[in-house]
Amino acid sequence: MGIPHFKDIISLSNTEISEAIIETENELFSLRFKKATRQTFKSHEIKYAKRRLAQLKTLLTIRLKQPDLNEKDRLTNLIPN
């Protein structure tokens, strides 16, 4: 899976982001359930899922709050060069 990067999700459309949010929430639920029932899982995947979920929600919020700006202007301050 690897560490999620913000640059990887910029190209997604709003509907793809919404679908990814639902998928990531389900994955996070599954990981938490495995932890609670003491099943084997990779503990770092919880951290990665939380981070990816936060990135997806942040990007969707930015896009919905500033529809008049183009994507480059909106994301210029978020991604370091």
Secondary structure, 3 states (H helix, E strand, C coil): CCCCCHHHCCCCCHHHHHHHHHHHHHHHHHHHHHHHCCCCCCCHHHHHHHHHHHHHHHHHHHHHHCCCCCHHHHHCCCCCC
